[in-house]
């Protein structure tokens, strides 16, 4: 559809028969290279022709594909870089920057020194083993961090902003990072400006620049030449990266990208800004610090106890005690928690992305599991967003439109007569009215209906596209395109609730005509006449009431209603509006300013109303039921008619048969107390403006709710930012809402929100799983060593050797346990599928601790059982003690060491749930079994391979030893199963009260 007036003046060239011819002039000094950006201040002083020519671009055709690729390769991506990327070798070395690692390195030095003092005979086994373990830990940490970085980078690629540019004469969407100097940006309401650019055309274009200037009021933009010393906020002929288009349309030629933009200048000032940790990260860090302090104290106590009860005489004895304390401290503190947390979150978020829920920030996952209210739009979210005109109602009656979706297959008929094809005079009036309604709605539209490879698709608003489809079914499209040329537009806004366009009617000597479509009540209020057949009559009150009743009838059938009207502007005579309009410069860029639109949108001729249907998605009802089962309330907030909204809400189970819908006008009349009561009692809000969404979010949050809010328009951005979880629409959403939202729905589907809530709960559960595992296993190590030292005479350790210091576990064995049983099982638990029914419980409360008292008691209980069975194994195989055995200290210690390792592997199954049996869905997590098998194989190797026996002080075990170790280690699983059985019985009793 032509958007350019016949009187348009060309920017930067002249229009000839062959098309665009560039202007020729001497190049400016600052623009010898057409790819050099025109500085903002100097660029504003250039005329449009100069600015465009300096960048070597045709503003109608844009850059060619090869030229854009060349400039991208030359200048690099259009992305802000706050600091240089960290080299991989520095990331690896950073793994050693930990106080506990410093302790281990100090232990290597001490052990090597003792080995040297004692004659340096053989290899310094302890030193070598500890050094190897330190390096292996660093490799594991590096690989985990790299994997998390790669996952986050992949997530960023999914959520990157896209821009519409003109390439080779066609408007195409490209990632914002691929925008280059000289690109022609196509701007529309809701777009985020991808780069600094010079405006070349504008139609009521307004841009919010608060991000740069702090001014809350949107700035009107227009082509023109301005002084070169204006401050940024007054440069009305330029747009800037990171700002948002709030109204209108326009085009702008890119003059600056990446760090050469105003936003890039600010980014350089923020290079030293440090990212603040999320609440979950802060709690994990707190746990690490708490455990670090506690374990250091325990390590000191253990070393002091060993020193007091043992006869420490030699440097070797002292080094043994020191290595024990250091190893115990290192093994007991889960220093890998941050890395494991990052990997689990990033992998979980990628899994959500595969389900079409793109979470932009990892920290949002913890909020998702706490959502207690989902405030959702109707159109496209709860419904399929394929608007289809089903009825056309005019003064002469109503007609049915067959077919569904965007494929233009179907007819418009009244009874047996098909409108648009019959010559029956009885149907002539209705055919004439139907023609004006459908063609009028198609004229006042910015959407396009496309057919590619046999598939019909829509570019633009689905409501506008519905007119195009219905018009094509009636066979009117070709005549409408030939007859009318658009010369102006007053765009739709949420405040106006209507859109008007001005066209030249070539069948009436290019007479200008205004076409308006929008909310029927709004459009009808501006009408003084109506169309019946080929006549224009005075709109009396009875006809007005009948038209409103038709709207109510269509809304009662859950249809969305759009009213259509028009006004011949005339070139002469008493009206004269068309003459005044065409005599102005307003239409040079297709712009109809608000004040002119307000004058023209009066004395309209009412034509009729269309009823569109957007049926509920098949899966939406089940998703609403899942949300309610999970204790999550669903609230519908829509701009549609109350009857339509209420019908859909009742069909989906959002509200009951006695539910009511509250309108935006009714919300405006409520005081603070009334608003609080309304958001508690009402589940459907209709005919609301974007500011009402913000009021509803704030009211719900003040009641303690964690709120998820959906949005697609630019005016929804404040509500999305204010909500705990802003959910932007990936298909219909504007770039501004995608930036404002914490989550993007790639399919605009409500059920995806519920899937995301479920997945968020699963991820949070998995975080608790690996915390439960790591802390209970480390607690088992600490208690084994501590109780082994204290109870050494009781279990036969004291009499088992003539050495001054006799320990239940060697320092290298403790480090081995830390290496083998920490990272792999923890990561596997982080990817565990849903074990508990996460949607059968209430949302997590604000401020609820990750590790509560119940979980701490379970950690202590499991750790105690691990220590008891490990020490009992030593006692079973040692002579003396509580149970008489026959093996030497090395074999008994190896058996106790093996029992502790196997107990931790059994504990992996325990940790999958705090209440559900660890044997449920036993084979559902292949990664878990891979980690367990790896741990068993590694333990067999350390027990039976001679080189590892020397390194870790182990001896070979026979099958009987392995059987006893396995049976005793399994007590960790069976004891926890008993505790869970008691817990489930107690929970059932509480639920039955």
Secondary structure, DSSP 8 states (H G I E B T S, - for coil): ---S-TT---SSEEEETTEEEE------GGGSSTTS---HHHHHHS-HHHHHHHTT--TTT-B-HHHHHHHHHHH--S---SS----HHHHHHGGG-SHHHHHHHHHHHHHHHHHHHTT--S--HHHHHHHHHHHHHHHHHHHHHHHHHHHHHHHHHHH--EEEEEETTEEEEEEGGG--TT-EEEEETT-B--SEEEEEEEEEEEEE-HHHH---S-EE-------TT--GGG-TTEE-TT-EEEEEEEEEEEEE-GGGSHHHHHHHHTTT------HHHHHHHHHHHHHHHHHHHHHHHHHHHHHHHS---SHHHHHHHHHHHHHHHHHHS-TTHHHHHHHHHHHHHHHHHHTTEEESSTTHHHHHTT--EEEE-STTTTB----EEEEEEETTEEEEE---SSS----EEETTEETTT---GGGHHHHHHHHHHHHHHHHS---EEEEETTEEEEES-HHHHHHHHHHHHTT-HHHHHHHEEEEEEE---TTT-EEEEEEEEGGGTTEEEEEEEE-HHHHHTTEEEEEETTEEEE--HHHHHHHHHHHHHHHHTT-EEEEEEEEE--SSTTT-HHHHHHHSSGGGGTB--HHHHHHHSSSEEEEEEEEEE--B-TTHHHHHHHHHHTT-EEEEE-SS-HHHHHHHHHHHTSS-TT--EEEHHHHHT--HHHHHHHHHH--EEES--HHHHHHHHHHHHHTT--EEEEE-SGGGHHHHHHSSEEEEESSS--HHHHHH-SEEETT--HHHHHHHHHHHHHHHHHHHHHHHHHHHHHHHHHHHHHHHHHTHHHHT-GGG-SSS---SS-HHHHHHHHHHHSHHHHHHHHT----S-GGGS----TT--SS-HHHHHHHHHHHHHHHHHHHHHHHHHBSSSSS---B-HHHHHHHHHHHHHHHHHHHHHHTT-SSS-TTTTTTS-HHHHHHHHHHHHHHHHHHH-HHHHHHHT-----HHHHHHHHHHHHHHHHHHHHHHHHHHHHHHHHHT-
